[in-house]
Amino acid sequence: MERIPTREEVYEALCMRHTSEVQQKLSAGHVAIAGLGGLGSTVAVALSRAGIGHLHLIDFDRVDLSNLNRQQYRIKDLGRYKTEALQEIIMEINPYLEIKTDTVKITAENAKQLFTGESIICEAFDQAVEKAMLTDVFFEELSREKILVAASGMAGAATSNLIRTRKINSRFYLCGDETAGLESGHSLMAPRVGVCAAHEANMILRLLIGETEA
């Protein structure tokens, strides 16, 4: 069995990539991810590789075979809760990342209570109705100090150049082509979903280091 690097060794390697000033900000970051499907699982893996300090993973669902075409899970994860499987995957990438999990369905009734400890919330749902619900709760009930990074439009096989990050206002950023959602009838495939997830992850990292423009 190979030796696991120490916390200090992992941190030093990240500082070499990002500079110590940037890494300090990333290590202090607290981000919640709402939904751990193609978007959320990919965002979580990207943030863990970047050395974010604290992740809150929220999903009620279990891994099934149809998820494997675009989500970060493995055959051996079939049937497991996504929160449990994704935490294991992330711990193999960055064992010193602090992870909190909630294996629950996010609703208008529990959302305010779930998102108390994080400065940035990543919306990563598949369904438009869930996206709208979380956005409504965010603006109506959550602290004005929090920021929402959401996604809309990553289905199908159209050019990935249509996917962009747009700043709606100082608290709300939207990633995607804003057209091709599941309701459009297009399927979800790994490359395009991954591009949108990368936009979300990159915006989150930029916000953590103080970059606020899309």
C-alpha atoms as an extended CHARMM CRD file, in Angstrom:
* protein
*
       214  EXT
         1         1  MET       CA              0.0000000000        0.0000000000        0.0000000000  PROA      1               0.0000000000
         2         2  GLU       CA              1.3460000000        3.3910000000       -1.0130000000  PROA      2               0.0000000000
         3         3  ARG       CA              1.9840000000        6.0010000000        1.6290000000  PROA      3               0.0000000000
         4         4  ILE       CA             -0.7090000000        8.6850000000        1.8540000000  PROA      4               0.0000000000
         5         5  PRO       CA              0.8350000000       12.1740000000        1.6840000000  PROA      5               0.0000000000
         6         6  THR       CA              0.4930000000       14.2580000000        4.8160000000  PROA      6               0.0000000000
         7         7  ARG       CA             -1.8400000000       17.2390000000        5.0380000000  PROA      7               0.0000000000
         8         8  GLU       CA              1.1930000000       19.5190000000        4.8730000000  PROA      8               0.0000000000
         9         9  GLU       CA              2.5060000000       17.8100000000        1.7320000000  PROA      9               0.0000000000
        10        10  VAL       CA             -0.8500000000       18.0970000000       -0.0250000000  PROA      10              0.0000000000
        11        11  TYR       CA             -1.1650000000       21.7580000000        0.9480000000  PROA      11              0.0000000000
        12        12  GLU       CA              2.3610000000       22.5370000000       -0.2330000000  PROA      12              0.0000000000
        13        13  ALA       CA              1.6870000000       20.9020000000       -3.6020000000  PROA      13              0.0000000000
        14        14  LEU       CA             -1.4730000000       22.9710000000       -4.0210000000  PROA      14              0.0000000000
        15        15  CYS       CA              0.3890000000       26.1580000000       -3.1040000000  PROA      15              0.0000000000
        16        16  MET       CA              2.9620000000       25.3730000000       -5.7740000000  PROA      16              0.0000000000
        17        17  ARG       CA              0.1480000000       25.2460000000       -8.3310000000  PROA      17              0.0000000000
        18        18  HSD       CA             -1.9740000000       28.1420000000       -7.1080000000  PROA      18              0.0000000000
        19        19  THR       CA              0.3850000000       30.2820000000       -4.9580000000  PROA      19              0.0000000000
        20        20  SER       CA             -0.0080000000       30.3280000000       -1.1830000000  PROA      20              0.0000000000
        21        21  GLU       CA             -2.1700000000       33.4670000000       -1.2770000000  PROA      21              0.0000000000
        22        22  VAL       CA             -4.7470000000       31.8560000000       -3.5560000000  PROA      22              0.0000000000
        23        23  GLN       CA             -4.6390000000       28.5200000000       -1.7670000000  PROA      23              0.0000000000
        24        24  GLN       CA             -5.3250000000       30.1250000000        1.5970000000  PROA      24              0.0000000000
        25        25  LYS       CA             -8.5590000000       31.5200000000        0.1830000000  PROA      25              0.0000000000
        26        26  LEU       CA             -9.5520000000       28.2010000000       -1.4050000000  PROA      26              0.0000000000
        27        27  SER       CA             -8.8060000000       26.2700000000        1.7790000000  PROA      27              0.0000000000
        28        28  ALA       CA            -11.0530000000       28.6530000000        3.7140000000  PROA      28              0.0000000000
        29        29  GLY       CA            -13.9140000000       28.2140000000        1.2290000000  PROA      29              0.0000000000
        30        30  HSD       CA            -17.2880000000       26.7540000000        2.2480000000  PROA      30              0.0000000000
        31        31  VAL       CA            -19.4550000000       25.5870000000       -0.6670000000  PROA      31              0.0000000000
        32        32  ALA       CA            -22.7420000000       23.6570000000       -0.7070000000  PROA      32              0.0000000000
        33        33  ILE       CA            -23.6710000000       21.5580000000       -3.7340000000  PROA      33              0.0000000000
        34        34  ALA       CA            -27.3960000000       20.9750000000       -4.2400000000  PROA      34              0.0000000000
        35        35  GLY       CA            -27.7710000000       17.8170000000       -6.3080000000  PROA      35              0.0000000000
        36        36  LEU       CA            -25.0160000000       15.2920000000       -7.0030000000  PROA      36              0.0000000000
        37        37  GLY       CA            -25.7830000000       14.1820000000      -10.5370000000  PROA      37              0.0000000000
        38        38  GLY       CA            -23.8320000000       15.0150000000      -13.6800000000  PROA      38              0.0000000000
        39        39  LEU       CA            -23.3730000000       18.6230000000      -12.6780000000  PROA      39              0.0000000000
        40        40  GLY       CA            -22.9530000000       18.3250000000       -8.9290000000  PROA      40              0.0000000000
        41        41  SER       CA            -20.6530000000       15.3000000000       -8.8380000000  PROA      41              0.0000000000
        42        42  THR       CA            -18.3990000000       16.8870000000      -11.4650000000  PROA      42              0.0000000000
        43        43  VAL       CA            -18.3210000000       20.2330000000       -9.6640000000  PROA      43              0.0000000000
        44        44  ALA       CA            -17.4670000000       18.4730000000       -6.3980000000  PROA      44              0.0000000000
        45        45  VAL       CA            -14.5730000000       16.5520000000       -7.9270000000  PROA      45              0.0000000000
        46        46  ALA       CA            -13.2030000000       19.6950000000       -9.5910000000  PROA      46              0.0000000000
        47        47  LEU       CA            -13.3680000000       21.6800000000       -6.3460000000  PROA      47              0.0000000000
        48        48  SER       CA            -11.7450000000       18.8740000000       -4.3680000000  PROA      48              0.0000000000
        49        49  ARG       CA             -8.8480000000       18.7290000000       -6.8410000000  PROA      49              0.0000000000
        50        50  ALA       CA             -8.4580000000       22.4970000000       -6.5550000000  PROA      50              0.0000000000
        51        51  GLY       CA             -8.0460000000       22.1940000000       -2.7940000000  PROA      51              0.0000000000
        52        52  ILE       CA            -11.2300000000       23.7750000000       -1.4990000000  PROA      52              0.0000000000
        53        53  GLY       CA            -11.4480000000       23.3640000000        2.2540000000  PROA      53              0.0000000000
        54        54  HSD       CA            -15.1100000000       22.6030000000        2.9850000000  PROA      54              0.0000000000
        55        55  LEU       CA            -17.8530000000       20.9490000000        0.8990000000  PROA      55              0.0000000000
        56        56  HSD       CA            -21.4700000000       20.2980000000        1.8190000000  PROA      56              0.0000000000
        57        57  LEU       CA            -22.9280000000       17.5530000000       -0.4020000000  PROA      57              0.0000000000
        58        58  ILE       CA            -26.7270000000       17.2500000000       -0.5670000000  PROA      58              0.0000000000
        59        59  ASP       CA            -28.7680000000       14.6470000000       -2.4640000000  PROA      59              0.0000000000
        60        60  PHE       CA            -31.3950000000       12.0460000000       -1.5630000000  PROA      60              0.0000000000
        61        61  ASP       CA            -30.8550000000        9.7160000000       -4.5180000000  PROA      61              0.0000000000
        62        62  ARG       CA            -28.9640000000        6.4710000000       -5.0740000000  PROA      62              0.0000000000
        63        63  VAL       CA            -26.5910000000        5.7090000000       -7.9510000000  PROA      63              0.0000000000
        64        64  ASP       CA            -28.1850000000        3.7450000000      -10.7950000000  PROA      64              0.0000000000
        65        65  LEU       CA            -26.8970000000        2.4630000000      -14.1060000000  PROA      65              0.0000000000
        66        66  SER       CA            -28.3580000000        5.3440000000      -16.1180000000  PROA      66              0.0000000000
        67        67  ASN       CA            -26.2100000000        7.7900000000      -14.1250000000  PROA      67              0.0000000000
        68        68  LEU       CA            -22.8730000000        6.3930000000      -15.3030000000  PROA      68              0.0000000000
        69        69  ASN       CA            -22.9810000000        8.0290000000      -18.7420000000  PROA      69              0.0000000000
        70        70  ARG       CA            -22.2730000000       11.4580000000      -17.2710000000  PROA      70              0.0000000000
        71        71  GLN       CA            -21.7990000000       11.3040000000      -13.4880000000  PROA      71              0.0000000000
        72        72  GLN       CA            -18.5910000000       10.6990000000      -11.5290000000  PROA      72              0.0000000000
        73        73  TYR       CA            -19.6710000000        7.3820000000      -10.0190000000  PROA      73              0.0000000000
        74        74  ARG       CA            -18.3650000000        3.8690000000      -10.6560000000  PROA      74              0.0000000000
        75        75  ILE       CA            -19.9330000000        0.4650000000      -11.2710000000  PROA      75              0.0000000000
        76        76  LYS       CA            -19.1890000000       -0.4770000000       -7.6840000000  PROA      76              0.0000000000
        77        77  ASP       CA            -21.2740000000        2.4930000000       -6.4960000000  PROA      77              0.0000000000
        78        78  LEU       CA            -24.5370000000        1.1930000000       -7.9670000000  PROA      78              0.0000000000
        79        79  GLY       CA            -27.2450000000        1.2200000000       -5.3250000000  PROA      79              0.0000000000
        80        80  ARG       CA            -25.3150000000        3.3990000000       -2.9010000000  PROA      80              0.0000000000
        81        81  TYR       CA            -26.4710000000        6.8350000000       -1.8180000000  PROA      81              0.0000000000
        82        82  LYS       CA            -24.7730000000        9.4630000000       -3.9540000000  PROA      82              0.0000000000
        83        83  THR       CA            -23.6670000000       11.3690000000       -0.8730000000  PROA      83              0.0000000000
        84        84  GLU       CA            -21.8660000000        8.2910000000        0.4550000000  PROA      84              0.0000000000
        85        85  ALA       CA            -20.2760000000        7.2730000000       -2.8510000000  PROA      85              0.0000000000
        86        86  LEU       CA            -19.1400000000       10.7810000000       -3.7750000000  PROA      86              0.0000000000
        87        87  GLN       CA            -17.6340000000       11.3730000000       -0.3550000000  PROA      87              0.0000000000
        88        88  GLU       CA            -15.5530000000        8.2150000000       -0.7980000000  PROA      88              0.0000000000
        89        89  ILE       CA            -14.4050000000        9.3080000000       -4.2610000000  PROA      89              0.0000000000
        90        90  ILE       CA            -13.4170000000       12.7540000000       -3.0060000000  PROA      90              0.0000000000
        91        91  MET       CA            -11.5680000000       11.3690000000       -0.0050000000  PROA      91              0.0000000000
        92        92  GLU       CA             -9.4130000000        9.3380000000       -2.3960000000  PROA      92              0.0000000000
        93        93  ILE       CA             -8.5120000000       12.5770000000       -4.1900000000  PROA      93              0.0000000000
        94        94  ASN       CA             -8.0930000000       14.8860000000       -1.1960000000  PROA      94              0.0000000000
        95        95  PRO       CA             -8.3320000000       13.1190000000        2.1740000000  PROA      95              0.0000000000
        96        96  TYR       CA             -8.0090000000       16.3670000000        4.1250000000  PROA      96              0.0000000000
        97        97  LEU       CA            -11.0410000000       18.1160000000        2.6720000000  PROA      97              0.0000000000
        98        98  GLU       CA            -13.8100000000       18.6230000000        5.2320000000  PROA      98              0.0000000000
        99        99  ILE       CA            -17.0470000000       17.1250000000        3.9220000000  PROA      99              0.0000000000
       100       100  LYS       CA            -20.5480000000       17.3990000000        5.3360000000  PROA      100             0.0000000000
       101       101  THR       CA            -23.3290000000       15.3140000000        3.7890000000  PROA      101             0.0000000000
       102       102  ASP       CA            -27.1020000000       15.4730000000        3.9520000000  PROA      102             0.0000000000
       103       103  THR       CA            -28.9530000000       12.5700000000        2.3230000000  PROA      103             0.0000000000
       104       104  VAL       CA            -32.2640000000       14.3740000000        1.9340000000  PROA      104             0.0000000000
       105       105  LYS       CA            -34.4360000000       15.7890000000       -0.8120000000  PROA      105             0.0000000000
       106       106  ILE       CA            -34.1370000000       19.5730000000       -0.8970000000  PROA      106             0.0000000000
       107       107  THR       CA            -37.5260000000       21.2380000000       -0.6260000000  PROA      107             0.0000000000
       108       108  ALA       CA            -38.8570000000       24.7420000000       -0.1500000000  PROA      108             0.0000000000
       109       109  GLU       CA            -39.4840000000       23.8030000000        3.4750000000  PROA      109             0.0000000000
       110       110  ASN       CA            -35.9860000000       22.5750000000        4.4050000000  PROA      110             0.0000000000
       111       111  ALA       CA            -33.7460000000       24.5810000000        2.0760000000  PROA      111             0.0000000000
       112       112  LYS       CA            -33.2310000000       27.5050000000        4.4390000000  PROA      112             0.0000000000
       113       113  GLN       CA            -32.1020000000       25.1930000000        7.2320000000  PROA      113             0.0000000000
       114       114  LEU       CA            -29.7950000000       23.1890000000        4.9530000000  PROA      114             0.0000000000
       115       115  PHE       CA            -27.8480000000       26.1720000000        3.5960000000  PROA      115             0.0000000000
       116       116  THR       CA            -26.8490000000       27.9330000000        6.7910000000  PROA      116             0.0000000000
       117       117  GLY       CA            -23.0920000000       27.3720000000        6.8490000000  PROA      117             0.0000000000
       118       118  GLU       CA            -21.8580000000       28.0630000000        3.3200000000  PROA      118             0.0000000000
       119       119  SER       CA            -21.1260000000       31.3300000000        1.5620000000  PROA      119             0.0000000000
       120       120  ILE       CA            -21.6170000000       29.8630000000       -1.9280000000  PROA      120             0.0000000000
       121       121  ILE       CA            -24.4000000000       27.5280000000       -3.0530000000  PROA      121             0.0000000000
       122       122  CYS       CA            -24.0460000000       25.5360000000       -6.2750000000  PROA      122             0.0000000000
       123       123  GLU       CA            -27.3900000000       24.6050000000       -7.8230000000  PROA      123             0.0000000000
       124       124  ALA       CA            -26.9190000000       21.3370000000       -9.7320000000  PROA      124             0.0000000000
       125       125  PHE       CA            -30.3960000000       19.9190000000      -10.3030000000  PROA      125             0.0000000000
       126       126  ASP       CA            -31.6380000000       18.2820000000      -13.5100000000  PROA      126             0.0000000000
       127       127  GLN       CA            -35.2360000000       19.4750000000      -13.4000000000  PROA      127             0.0000000000
       128       128  ALA       CA            -36.3010000000       23.0520000000      -14.1160000000  PROA      128             0.0000000000
       129       129  VAL       CA            -38.9150000000       23.0210000000      -11.3370000000  PROA      129             0.0000000000
       130       130  GLU       CA            -36.2580000000       22.1820000000       -8.7380000000  PROA      130             0.0000000000
       131       131  LYS       CA            -33.9690000000       24.8910000000      -10.0700000000  PROA      131             0.0000000000
       132       132  ALA       CA            -36.7560000000       27.4490000000       -9.8180000000  PROA      132             0.0000000000
       133       133  MET       CA            -37.6240000000       26.3250000000       -6.2870000000  PROA      133             0.0000000000
       134       134  LEU       CA            -34.0790000000       26.7340000000       -5.0000000000  PROA      134             0.0000000000
       135       135  THR       CA            -33.6560000000       30.0940000000       -6.7190000000  PROA      135             0.0000000000
       136       136  ASP       CA            -36.8760000000       31.3670000000       -5.1490000000  PROA      136             0.0000000000
       137       137  VAL       CA            -35.8270000000       30.2000000000       -1.6690000000  PROA      137             0.0000000000
       138       138  PHE       CA            -32.3850000000       31.6870000000       -2.1470000000  PROA      138             0.0000000000
       139       139  PHE       CA            -33.6600000000       35.1890000000       -2.8640000000  PROA      139             0.0000000000
       140       140  GLU       CA            -36.6240000000       35.1450000000       -0.4950000000  PROA      140             0.0000000000
       141       141  GLU       CA            -35.2040000000       33.4440000000        2.5910000000  PROA      141             0.0000000000
       142       142  LEU       CA            -31.4040000000       33.1660000000        2.6160000000  PROA      142             0.0000000000
       143       143  SER       CA            -28.8490000000       35.6990000000        3.8160000000  PROA      143             0.0000000000
       144       144  ARG       CA            -27.8990000000       38.4430000000        1.4040000000  PROA      144             0.0000000000
       145       145  GLU       CA            -24.2670000000       37.5360000000        2.0560000000  PROA      145             0.0000000000
       146       146  LYS       CA            -24.6400000000       34.2560000000        0.1540000000  PROA      146             0.0000000000
       147       147  ILE       CA            -24.0360000000       33.7210000000       -3.5680000000  PROA      147             0.0000000000
       148       148  LEU       CA            -25.8250000000       31.2780000000       -5.8810000000  PROA      148             0.0000000000
       149       149  VAL       CA            -24.0820000000       29.6990000000       -8.8720000000  PROA      149             0.0000000000
       150       150  ALA       CA            -26.7180000000       27.9190000000      -10.9510000000  PROA      150             0.0000000000
       151       151  ALA       CA            -27.0080000000       26.1330000000      -14.2890000000  PROA      151             0.0000000000
       152       152  SER       CA            -29.5150000000       26.1920000000      -17.1180000000  PROA      152             0.0000000000
       153       153  GLY       CA            -29.0870000000       24.4850000000      -20.4760000000  PROA      153             0.0000000000
       154       154  MET       CA            -26.5100000000       21.7410000000      -21.0230000000  PROA      154             0.0000000000
       155       155  ALA       CA            -28.4990000000       18.9770000000      -22.7060000000  PROA      155             0.0000000000
       156       156  GLY       CA            -28.0200000000       17.6640000000      -26.2170000000  PROA      156             0.0000000000
       157       157  ALA       CA            -25.0290000000       17.6130000000      -28.5510000000  PROA      157             0.0000000000
       158       158  ALA       CA            -24.9160000000       21.2240000000      -29.7320000000  PROA      158             0.0000000000
       159       159  THR       CA            -21.5980000000       23.0470000000      -29.7360000000  PROA      159             0.0000000000
       160       160  SER       CA            -20.1800000000       23.5670000000      -26.2770000000  PROA      160             0.0000000000
       161       161  ASN       CA            -19.2550000000       27.1120000000      -27.3370000000  PROA      161             0.0000000000
       162       162  LEU       CA            -22.8550000000       28.1090000000      -26.5770000000  PROA      162             0.0000000000
       163       163  ILE       CA            -22.3070000000       27.4140000000      -22.8650000000  PROA      163             0.0000000000
       164       164  ARG       CA            -21.2600000000       30.5000000000      -20.9400000000  PROA      164             0.0000000000
       165       165  THR       CA            -21.2440000000       32.0330000000      -17.4760000000  PROA      165             0.0000000000
       166       166  ARG       CA            -23.4470000000       35.0720000000      -17.0450000000  PROA      166             0.0000000000
       167       167  LYS       CA            -23.6230000000       37.3610000000      -14.0190000000  PROA      167             0.0000000000
       168       168  ILE       CA            -27.2890000000       38.0540000000      -13.3660000000  PROA      168             0.0000000000
       169       169  ASN       CA            -26.6170000000       40.2600000000      -10.3330000000  PROA      169             0.0000000000
       170       170  SER       CA            -24.1160000000       40.5100000000       -7.5020000000  PROA      170             0.0000000000
       171       171  ARG       CA            -25.5000000000       37.3510000000       -5.8330000000  PROA      171             0.0000000000
       172       172  PHE       CA            -26.4800000000       35.2050000000       -8.8080000000  PROA      172             0.0000000000
       173       173  TYR       CA            -24.4400000000       33.6150000000      -11.6100000000  PROA      173             0.0000000000
       174       174  LEU       CA            -25.9180000000       31.3820000000      -14.3110000000  PROA      174             0.0000000000
       175       175  CYS       CA            -23.9750000000       28.8250000000      -16.3840000000  PROA      175             0.0000000000
       176       176  GLY       CA            -25.1830000000       27.0370000000      -19.5270000000  PROA      176             0.0000000000
       177       177  ASP       CA            -26.7370000000       27.8790000000      -22.8760000000  PROA      177             0.0000000000
       178       178  GLU       CA            -30.0170000000       28.8020000000      -21.0770000000  PROA      178             0.0000000000
       179       179  THR       CA            -31.9790000000       26.8870000000      -23.7390000000  PROA      179             0.0000000000
       180       180  ALA       CA            -31.3420000000       23.1490000000      -23.8820000000  PROA      180             0.0000000000
       181       181  GLY       CA            -32.6110000000       21.7790000000      -20.5910000000  PROA      181             0.0000000000
       182       182  LEU       CA            -34.1110000000       18.3370000000      -19.9930000000  PROA      182             0.0000000000
       183       183  GLU       CA            -37.5350000000       19.7380000000      -20.7560000000  PROA      183             0.0000000000
       184       184  SER       CA            -36.3230000000       20.4770000000      -24.3170000000  PROA      184             0.0000000000
       185       185  GLY       CA            -36.3450000000       16.7390000000      -25.0290000000  PROA      185             0.0000000000
       186       186  HSD       CA            -32.5820000000       16.4600000000      -25.4960000000  PROA      186             0.0000000000
       187       187  SER       CA            -30.5650000000       13.8390000000      -23.6420000000  PROA      187             0.0000000000
       188       188  LEU       CA            -27.8050000000       14.5270000000      -21.1560000000  PROA      188             0.0000000000
       189       189  MET       CA            -24.3020000000       13.4310000000      -22.1690000000  PROA      189             0.0000000000
       190       190  ALA       CA            -21.0290000000       13.6460000000      -20.2850000000  PROA      190             0.0000000000
       191       191  PRO       CA            -19.0760000000       16.1700000000      -22.4170000000  PROA      191             0.0000000000
       192       192  ARG       CA            -21.6380000000       18.9570000000      -22.5270000000  PROA      192             0.0000000000
       193       193  VAL       CA            -22.7660000000       18.4480000000      -18.9380000000  PROA      193             0.0000000000
       194       194  GLY       CA            -19.0920000000       18.4510000000      -17.9580000000  PROA      194             0.0000000000
       195       195  VAL       CA            -18.4640000000       21.7330000000      -19.7490000000  PROA      195             0.0000000000
       196       196  CYS       CA            -21.3300000000       23.3620000000      -17.8550000000  PROA      196             0.0000000000
       197       197  ALA       CA            -20.1210000000       21.8730000000      -14.5660000000  PROA      197             0.0000000000
       198       198  ALA       CA            -16.6460000000       23.2450000000      -15.2710000000  PROA      198             0.0000000000
       199       199  HSD       CA            -18.1740000000       26.6890000000      -15.7350000000  PROA      199             0.0000000000
       200       200  GLU       CA            -19.8740000000       26.3970000000      -12.3550000000  PROA      200             0.0000000000
       201       201  ALA       CA            -16.7370000000       25.1260000000      -10.6150000000  PROA      201             0.0000000000
       202       202  ASN       CA            -14.5690000000       27.8070000000      -12.2040000000  PROA      202             0.0000000000
       203       203  MET       CA            -16.9560000000       30.5900000000      -11.1820000000  PROA      203             0.0000000000
       204       204  ILE       CA            -17.0270000000       29.2630000000       -7.6280000000  PROA      204             0.0000000000
       205       205  LEU       CA            -13.2360000000       29.2470000000       -7.4690000000  PROA      205             0.0000000000
       206       206  ARG       CA            -13.0840000000       32.7600000000       -8.9050000000  PROA      206             0.0000000000
       207       207  LEU       CA            -15.5570000000       34.0160000000       -6.3330000000  PROA      207             0.0000000000
       208       208  LEU       CA            -13.5370000000       32.4680000000       -3.5160000000  PROA      208             0.0000000000
       209       209  ILE       CA            -10.4030000000       34.3240000000       -4.6110000000  PROA      209             0.0000000000
       210       210  GLY       CA            -12.2730000000       37.6100000000       -5.0140000000  PROA      210             0.0000000000
       211       211  GLU       CA            -13.0370000000       37.6580000000       -8.7490000000  PROA      211             0.0000000000
       212       212  THR       CA            -16.6550000000       38.7020000000       -9.1790000000  PROA      212             0.0000000000
       213       213  GLU       CA            -17.0300000000       39.2830000000      -12.9120000000  PROA      213             0.0000000000
       214       214  ALA       CA            -18.3590000000       36.4520000000      -15.0810000000  PROA      214             0.0000000000
